[in-house]
């Protein structure tokens, strides 16, 4: 493991600062105002560690490191939490109980106070300190690069808020009393009105435009892993979709390409730490971890039940599993659609001939896995247990599938040393899909070729035939293809729930519906019977119109005279 990774890990993924030459007070980032300016800014290495702690806003919602509580696809139709209310899971209650979201609380998505207090305030204080100390000590050029890093992270923090609440209160390092840090220290700073949603997204877009201009194209080897121009433009292509700034999304995607963004050859190896593939052109920004030292529990939380016997541990939980809704979206390798009613006309079984992303994402009945065959049939080694609205499935799948993406096949030390696979936060494949969607939204009639071209670049990587104008003669038909492509390309990476909200389709896809799975029975003649089953325990899912903008916390409404809550709460 290179030194650069260790440094980066200790500065962001271990959820604190690593300043071996400084005092214990310096390590407590929560006490920002009490930090010793002398200790922080006395050496460049200490200042760098202080600055890279800004990236904690990404680790807060890591789909890999925090899969237990932040696995957003399990709030959607494509993944299923296997627990009712253990493991700190809020997924099923949020989907199945109307009481999950109330006036004064965004429920499982509540993050207003945490993001403002722990992330945005820290970023604002840091930007002010760069102005006060960094410029004099290390120069304007050095300081602008570090400002760009902090503003990149601050933009992501605001994104976390806006996608939940809509318009937010824009607090910066210069919006406070007399042009100072807006941290609520003065009475005038406490009472501030919310910006509109459009104004809030404009702020995020402008932050990333500035960051992209000032970030470096690359870092020295000992600091690789920090945000670069590609990172900022990649994130900008995502934010611009939320903002409805189609041309900005397209331009940002083009900038990523100019800077060397490209797809890696093998889709499956993009998610493998030791896959033997250079993924630097595709992974534009990621969170890194260190075997045996800075770890998480992704393998333990998501491996299939049969691995308990193989690895001699009960600490395998299969907490999130793909639904049949997702599995059925994957085409056969020749590009034909999957259908339970007709698959057996040309295929011996429903799974083996599917396209590569299916095999890289899903463990299904018959999958080859670590020298054994996955058995999701009833009473098989990996088993099937019906989901109940009272407990968990005990590590079994209720859908007939397990998650494969990001699991490190052949890695057995997760039992004693934890897991260390990275989280690819921004990938070039997403950027291409962002660009494709933006072209369609801008003017599909005019940019049909460009929209299809970006979509087909993603499909070509896995050997699928490209979609043509006859497949998507109009914008509505194209968007249907695009939405499906985002599902199968980005499954398990936390996009689906937020995409449904962004498209205002969550009511159609979630409300009154149920996810389904496949209950498989092994027959005496070694054949299998497949039965589609409801996996939600018998009651329909809930997503009301008011959920597109959740309620602000009671404390903000009570303490801020100028802040109004969202409608319907």
N, C-alpha and C positions, 0 to 999 in steps of 0.2 A: 504494500500500500504506500502510495507516494505521500511525502510530507505535506504537500498542498492540501490533500484531502483531510488529513488529521487536523490541520489548522482550521479549515473551514468548518469541520464538524464541531469542534469544540466551541466555535464562536456562534453557531446558530442552532445546531441540532441537539446539543446537550442542554438547551434551554437556559443558558447562562453565559457568563463571560469567563474566558480562561486567561487570566492575567497573573502569571506566576510570580511576577516581581512586585505585585501591588497588594494592598491590604484587603482584609476580608470585606470591608465596607465597599471597596471598588467592585467586588464580585456581586453585590446586591444591586442589580439594575433597577429594582423597584424603588430604591431610594435615590432617584436621579438627582434631586436637588442637593443631597448630602454627599454626592461623589466628590472626591478631591480633584479639583481641576489640575493640580500639580501632578497627581498620579496618572490621570487619564491622558493628559496632553504632553507629558514630559518626554515621552519617546514615541516614535512613529508606530512601533509595533503595538504599544498599548492603545494608541488612538485607533489603529486599524481594528483591533479586537472590539473596542467600544462601538465602532461604526457598524461592524458586521452583525452585531446583536440585533440590528434593525430587521434582519431577515426572519426573526422569530414570528412575525405575522404570517409567514408562509407555513412554518411548522405547526402553528396553531390548528390549521385545517388540512394538514397533510393526509391524503387518502391512504398512504402507506403507514406512516408512523402513528397516526391517530385513527386507524381504521375502526377501532371499537366504537368511538363516539362521533366521528365526523365522516362516515362513509355515505356521501350524499346520494349515490345511486340507489340506495336502499329506501329512499323516500319516493322512488319512482316506480315505473312498471318493469324495469329491466333487472333489478336485483331485489333480493328478499332477505330481511333479517330473520334469523332462525330463533330469536328470543322475543318473548313478550315484554318483560320489564327487568330482566337481569342483564348483567354485563354493562350496566348504564345505557342500555339501548332504549331509545325513544322512538324508533322508526315505526313500529307497528301501531303503537298508541297514537302517534301523530297522524297516521294514515286512516285509522279505524275509529277514532273517538273525536266527536265534535268538540269535546271539552279540552282538547289538547292545546288550543290557542285561545286566549282570553284577552279582554281589555287589560292593558298594563303588562302583558307578557307575550313575547313572540315564541314562547315555548322552547322547543328544541333548537330554534334558530336565534334565540336571544343572545345578542352580543354587543349591544349598544354601549354599555358602561365599560365592558372589558376592552373593546377596541379603542374607544376614546381615551380611556385612562392608561392602559398599558401599552398601546401601540402608537396612536396618533400623538398623544402628549409627549411620549419619549422621542418620537421623530422630530417634533417641533422644538423640543429642548435641544436636541442634538444639532439641528440646523442652526439654532442660535449660537451654540457653543462653537461650531465650525467657524461662524462669522467672527466670534469674539477671540478665539484662540487658534483655530486651525490656519486661518489666513496668515496671521503674523508668524506662526511657527513654521509652516510648510509651504506657504505660497498660494496664490490664487488658483493656479492650474490644478494643483493637488486637491485643493478644497472643492473646486467645482466637480471633480470626478466623484468625491465622496458625497457632496450634496446630491448629485444625480442618483447615487445608490439609495440614499435615504428617501428621496422623493419617489423613486421607483417603488420602494416598500410602502411609503405612505399612500401612494395611489392604490396599491393592492388592499390596504386597510380600508380605504374609503369604498372600494369595490365591495368588500365584505359587508359593509353597512348598507349601501344603496340597493344591492340585490335583495335585501331583506325588507327594508323600510321605505324605499323610494327616496325622495328628497331628504337631505341631511343638513346638519349644521356644519358649515365649512370652517373649521378652526385650523389655523396655520401658525407658523413661527412669527408672522408679522401682522396678524389680524387682531391682536390683543390691544389693550389700552396703550396709547402712545406708540403704536406700531411694534409692540413687543409680542412675546409668546402668549397665545390665547389658551390658557390652561385653567381658567376659572379662578385664578388667585384673586382677582378683583371683581367686585359686584357687577361692574359694567360688562364683564366678560361672561358672566353666568347667564344673563338674559340675552339670548340671541335667537333669531328666527331661523327656520329651516330654509335652505335654498330649494328651488324647484328641482324636480328630478332631472330635467334637462340641464339646468345649471350645475347640478352635482356631477353628472356625467361629463359635462364640458370641463369641469375642474380636473377630473381624473385624466381625461384625454390630454389636456394641456400639460399636466404633470409628466406624463409619459413622453410627450413630444420633447419636453425640455430634457428629461433624463436621457432619452435616446441620442440627442445631440451631444451630450456631454460625457456619456459613458464611453469607456474604451472599447475597441473591437475585441481585445483580448487582454488578459492579465498575465503578469509574470507567473512562471510555473508554481511558485510557492503560494500564489493567491488565486489560482484558477478555481472556478466554481462560483465566483462572485458575478453579479449581473453585468452583462455586456450590452452593446448596442443591439445585438440580435435578441437578447432577452427582452429589452424594452420594446422593440418594435413587434416582437411576437405577442407580448401581453397587450400592446396597443391594438393589434388586430382583433383581439378578443373584446376589449373594452369598447371599441368603436361599434361593434355589433349591438351591444347594449344601448349605446348612445344613438344608434340610427345614423351614424356618420359613415356611410357606405364607402365613399371615396377615400376617406382616411384609413379604413380597414384595408382596402385594396393597396393603397400606397405603402402602408406599413408592411403588408405581406411581401410586396415587391422589394422593399428594403431588406427584409430578412433574406430573400433569395440572393440579392446582390452581395450580401455579406457572407454568403456561403451556406445558407440553409439548404438542406437537401434530405431526402428520405434515405434511411439506412436500407441495405438490401433485404435483410431478413426481419420481418415484423416481430416474430417471437423473441429474437435476441435483443430487441430494443429494451426488453424488460428483464434481462438476465445480467447479473453483475459479472459473471465469469463466462459469458457466452462467446467470447472470442471475436466480438465484432466491435469496430470503432463506431460509436453512436454520436460522436461529437457534432456532426452536421445536422442531426435530427433533434437531439435533445438541446433545447435552447436555454433552459434553466432547470436545475434540479437540486434537490436536497440530498446530501450525502451522509452516510453513516459509517461506522467503523466496527468491524468484527471484534467481538469480545469486549468492547469498550463503550462506544456510543451506539446503542442498539434500540430496537423496538420489538414488537411482538407479532408482526404481520403473519409469519408462518404459523405460529401457535394459534392465532385467532382464526385462520382461514384454511388450513389444510383439511383434507377429507378425513372422515371418521376412521377409515381403515388404517390410517397412519398411526393411530394410537397403539395398535398391536405391533406394528412394524418398528416403531421407535420406543416402545416401552414406556409410554407416558399417557396420562389421562388429560394432560394440558393441551388438548387439541379441540377446538370448539366449532369450527366451520360456521362462523357467525354470519357471514354474508354469502349467499349463493345465487347464481344466475336463475332467472325465471324462464319458463317456457316461452314467454313473450319475446325475450331476447334471443334465446336459442333458435327460434323459428325465423328470425330475421336474416341469419347467415345463409347465403346462397350455396349451392353446390359449386364445386371447383370450376365447372364450365359456365357459370353465371346464371344457371336456371334457378328459379325460386324454389324454396322448400315448401312442401305441403304434405300434411299428414295423410291426406286422402289419396295422394297419387305418387308419393315418393317411391313406393315399391315397384312401380312400373319399370323403372330404369336403375334402381339401386338395391343392393342386397340388404342394407340396413339404413336407418335414418341418419347416421352420423359419419361414417368413415369417409365419404366422398365430399365432405363440406370444404369450403375454402379455408386457407391457412389461418385466418384470424379466429375462426371458430375453434380450431385445435389449440391455438395459443392462449385463448381466453377461458375456455370451458373444459372441465373434466366431466366426461359423460360416461355412461355405461359402456364398458369396453375400451376406454382410454388406456393406453400404455403409460404407466406412471411408476418411476423408480423400480423397475424390474417386476412389477405386478400389473394386474389388470383391474381397473376400477370397476366395482360392482355396486351400482346404485339400485339394483332391483330389490324387492322386498326380501329381507333376510340375507341379503348379500353382505360382503365384508364391509362395505361402506353404507349400505342400508338405505332405507327410506322410512321416515317417521312423519306422520301428519302433523301439521302445525296446529297448535291449540292456543287460544287467547288466555293463557294462564301461566305458561311456563316456557321452556325452550325445548328444542328437539333433541337435546343432549348430544349435540355435535353431529347429528345426522342431517341429511338434506330432506326438506319437504317438497323440493321441486324436481328431483331426479338429476340434479346437476350440482357440481362444485365449481368454485372459482379457481382458475389456473394462473391467470395473468399475475405477474409479480412473485408468485411462489418460486423459490429457488430449488429446482429439482436436484436431488442428490446431496443436498446440504442437510446434514443430520445434527449439527451442533446447535441448531435453534433451541433445542431442549435445554441445554445448559448455558449457552452463551448469548441467546437471543438472535434476532435477525438484523441484517445490516444492508439489505437492498435499498438502493436509492429510490427517490420519488421523482419521476420526470414530470415536473410541474408544467412546463411549456414545451410542446413538441412541434416540429415543422409540419407534421401531418395535420394537426389542428389548424395551423396557420393556413394551409392550403384549403381546408374546408371553410375557414372563416372567409377567405378570399372568394371562394366559389359562391358562398351565400351572399356576400356583399355585391358581387356582380349581378346576381339574380335580383336582388332587392333594388339595386340602382336602376336597372332597365334591362329586364331579361330579353326583351325583343332585340335590343341592340347588342347586348353582351352575352348572348346565348353560347357562343363558341367559347368565350373565356370562362364562363361559369362551368360548362361541361369539361373544359380542359383541366381546370384545377381539381374538379371532382375525380376525373379519370386518372389523374396522376396518382392519387391515393389508391385507386382500385388496381391500377397496373402493377404497383409494387407487389401485390399479392397474387398476380397472375389472372385477375378477373378481366373479362372483356369490358371495354369502355361503353358508357351509355351514349346514346346518339340523340339527335334532335327528334327523331320519331319516338324515342322513349320519353322525352320531356318536351312536348310541343308548346307548352306554355309555362308560365311561372309557377302555377299551382302544382302541376305535375313534377316540375323540377324540384320544388321545395319538398315534396314527398320523398323523392329520391335522396335529397340532401339530408333530410332528417334521419332517414334510415341509415345512411352512410355514417353519420356522426355516431349513431348508436353502436354499430358494429366495430368501428375504428376506435372509439374512445370509451368503450364499456369498462366499468371499474375504475375510471379515472375522475369521476365526480362531476360530469357535465350534464347528464340527462335531466335531473330535476330542475336545474337552473335554466336549461334550454327550454323546457316546457313552460316555465314561468315567463321567460323572455318572449317566447312566441305566443303567449296567452292561450296555450293549448292544454294547460294542466287540468282545467275543469273537464275537458273532453276526454282526456286520457285516464285521469285518476278518479274523478268524482262519480260515484255510483258503480264503479267497475271493480273487478278483482284481477289480481295476477293469477296465472295458472302454472302448473307444473305437470310432470309426467310420472305417473305411478307405473313402475315396470314390474311385471311378474314373469319369473322364469318358469317355463313349462317343462313337462317331463321329457319332451323331445329336444331339449336344449334351445328351443326358440323362445322368443320373448313376446309378451303382450303389452301394449302401450295404452294407457288410459289417461286422458287429460283430466286434471283435478284442480279444484279451487285451492289456493294455498294460503288464504287469509282467515281461515277459521269460521267462515260462514256469514260474515257481515260485509256489506259493501264499503269501499273506501270513500273518504271524504276529502273534497277540496272545493271550498266555497270561493266565490268571486273576491271576497274581502281578503283572502289569503295572499293575493298578489302583493298586498302591502300590509305587513303585520303591524300590530300595535306597538307603539313606543312604550318604554318602561314607565311605570307610574312615577318613579322618582324624577325623571326628566320633565314630565308634564307639571309635576307639583313644584319643582324648584326653578323652572325656567318660564317666566311669565310670557315670553314671546313665542314659545314652542307649542304648536298645535298637533294633536294626534291625527292619525290617518282616518279617513271616513270609515264608518260602520263599526268603529271600536269605541 
